[in-house]
Amino acid sequence: MLVLINLDSAHARRAAMQAQLNAAGLAAERVGVDLRGVARARAREMARLAFPAFRFGGLLSGPEIGCWLSHLTAWQRAVEARVPACTVIEDDLVLQPHFAEVHRRLTREVLHDVVYLGTSSRNISMRRPEACGPFHLHRPIGGILNTWGYVVRTEFAARFLAAGGPVTRPIDHVIGGGSRRCRPDLAVMVPPAVRENVMVASESQIAPFTGRPDRAVMVEELRRRFLSSRLGDAYYAAITRLF
């Protein structure tokens, strides 16, 4: 099962992703909960009605709650379909040539609760990788702070949906290791099967509606510069050898 997170109004993003999926011979269901014009209180009420086990609060904006609902809806569809696992991708990605093979392999051979298909963090251990056909799965060092594309084990998705509880942080700060109630067993695919489409991702659909400092344009630009710099290379080379 493959689900694309894409808002109804994001026509260009949808067309770009659909072209890539067609080229890979893949069909995807689409989910997109757009709460960009919805007040925080109303967004919380809509979330409560959709997923009563969760209580959304804190400083989460309407679009951030909408992002949560989009991913949770994808997980709920996987549970209802009774598939072993589900691949979830967002609409600002470049699918790599081996994406289709990785998707088919990981949704058939469920090895971890959540396998990230790509990440900007680069904080993955180079020690004791786990073979997955011609690819490797690595343990992350710390958390993974993005939800570009991943494969979620349906059994874990069902446990997470049933556990519910308070939600005060964005989904990318929770799923990638920040959940205390239902912490997932994580892995990261190497080489990555998805990469961020920087030109598309820079036009964030959430940033204008949130006060999160990590969503600020300047912070995003500094992060990208650091990741592509020699200093960034040296930093990540050091930590991935230590852990």
Helices and strands as residue ranges (DSSP letters): E 2-5, H 11-23, E 29-31, H 40-50, E 54-56, H 62-81, E 85-90, E 93-95, H 99-108, E 114-116, E 130-132, E 135-138, E 149-153, H 154-163, E 165-167, G 171-173, E 186-190, E 194-196, H 198-201, G 207-209, G 213-215, H 217-227, H 230-242
